Amino acid sequence: MIPTKATRHVNQNEGLIFEKSSPGKAAYKLPPLDVPDVDAAKLLGAAYREDLGQMPEVSEIEIIRHFTRLSTWNYGVDTGMYPLGSCTMKYNPRVNEVVSRLEGLASSHPYQPEKISQGALLILKTLSECLTEITGFDAVTLQPAAGAHGELTGILLMRAYLESQGNPRKKILIPDSAHGTNPATAAIAGYAVENLKSNAAGMVDVPSLIAQTNEDVAGLMITNPNTLGVFEQEIKKIADILHAKGALLYTDGANMNALVGKAKPGAFGVDVMHLNLHKTFSTPHGGGGPGAGPVVCKKNLEPFLPVPVVVTRGDGTLAFDYDRPKAIGRVRAFYGNFGMLVRALAYILANGPDGLRQTTEDAVLNANYIRKKLEGYYDLPYKTPTMHEVVFSDRLQTKNGIKTGDIAKRLIDYGFHPYTVSFPLIVHGALMIEPTESESLEELDLFVEAMRAIAKECEQEPQTVLEAPHSTRVSRMDETMAARKPILRWKRAQQAAAD
Ligand SMILES: Cc1ncc(COP(=O)(O)O)c(C=O)c1O
C-alpha cells in the first residue's frame, strides 16, 4: 500500500552538473570588447592559468534547473515532520528570522564601542535574565557555540570551582543512557569517565550511585529528562548524595524543551547546566550549526564564568566586564553566536510565559500520542512515563531480519524524515521518536499511519522494507565505506577508474 503522505522528488534522476556539460555552452554572453585587450599571461605572471581543468559547461536555464531541482531534494522541517529524537527538529517561527536580520542587529560589529552597542548589550542581558528565570539558576554565560561546547564550559566551571576549594577530583560519573558528547566532554576536560548503570525504569540506579560516589568523584553529568525521554524522578536525592561527598551535579539541559515553564532544574539541586538554544528555543538546528549552548550555574560557580560578562554601570549603561580574575578565560571569540541569541530571545518574548508552558505541554502530549498509537506495533522497552520523546525497539521486527535502520529507510518512502536510529545505546535496536510541539494532529496521524503500515509490511512483505528506500535516487549505500572512505570530489569516470 502506498500511503497518503508520500511526497516524491520532482526529479528523481537529476545527474551531476558535470554530466550535463557539453563543450562550448555558457551561462553568460558578454558584449564585444570595446577596450584595449591585455595580455593576461603577462599581467598575472605565475598566477595565470590557461587550462581551467574540467569545468562544467552549461547554459543558464540548465544551471538554474539543476540547482532548483536539487533544492527540492532537501528534506527539512519546512517540508514535513522531522521526528529525529534527541535532535528536536522543531519549527523555527519566521518572525525570529526577521528580527535577527534587522539591519542594526545583523550589521553590528563586535568591535563597535559599547556606547553604540547598548541595544545589543540589552539583548544579551535580557536573554540572560530570561534563561536564569526559566531554569532557576543565578548566573549564565551565553558564549558557548553549541550543546557540547556548553558541556565543556560547564565542566571547566566545576573543575575551577573544586580546585579553588582545594578539592581537585579525578572522575566524572556518567549514566549509560547519556548522549555521547557527555563522556567526550568529561575526557577532554581531563577527567576519567565512570559509567553508571540505569535501573529497569530507565533512570539512574541510586544504589549504584551511592556505591560509586567517593572523594575521587568531581560530579555526575545527568540528562534530565534523559535520552529515553524519562524524567529522573530521584533527581533531588541524587543531588544530595553527590553534595554530601563534596561532588557537584551537572545537568545536560539539551532536553529542557520538556520542562520549560513547568519545572526549574535549579530547584532540583543541580549546580550547573547547559541549554541548547537550537533545540529548546527554536533557533534552527542542523547542518552542523551555528547553534548556541549557554551555561547556567549557581552563585558559587559564578566567579569562574568566561569573560566578558555584561554588567550595568552606575550611570545605568551596560558594559562588558573583563576584570574577573577567577574566570576560566574565554571559550568563544567575542560574545557567542549573537544571531542565535537574538532568535532565542525573540522566541521567548513572542511566546511569553504561557506560550512557553503551552509549547512544553504540546511537545509532551505529542510524544505521548505517538507512544499510545504505536504501542503494540513496536516494542516499548521502558514503560516509565514519556516526556518529550519516546523510544521503541525493533524487537518485534527482528524475527524477520528487519532492524531499526531498515524501518527508518522505509519511512523515507512514506514521505517522512527518519527518526533517530540505534540511540540511546542502552536500547538494542532503538527507534527514538521526537515529534516536537510543532506537529498538528493531522500530521501525527499520517506518521502513525506510515509507521503502522511499515509494521504490517515487516510481517507480510519484509523484502520491501529490507530494500527500502525505493523512492530516492540512491537507495542503499555502503555506509561503512561512505564513512571510512568518503569521495568528496567529482572525478571523471575514466579518471576514477584509473585511480
Ligand atoms: C542530550 C544531548 N546532549 C548534548 C547534545 C549536544 O548538543 P550539540 O549538538 O549542540 O553539540 C545533544 C544534541 O542534540 C543532545 O541531544
The ligand as a Gaussian input file, in Angstrom:
#p B3LYP/6-31G(d) Opt

LIG

0 1
 C       21.075000      15.133000      25.183000
 C       22.038000      15.905000      24.321000
 N       23.174000      16.374000      24.862000
 C       24.054000      17.083000      24.141000
 C       23.837000      17.357000      22.808000
 C       24.898000      18.087000      22.050000
 O       24.464000      19.283000      21.522000
 P       25.165000      19.923000      20.225000
 O       24.822000      19.030000      19.074000
 O       24.589000      21.282000      20.099000
 O       26.641000      19.965000      20.483000
 C       22.662000      16.900000      22.197000
 C       22.401000      17.181000      20.769000
 O       21.311000      17.299000      20.302000
 C       21.738000      16.147000      22.976000
 O       20.610000      15.666000      22.446000

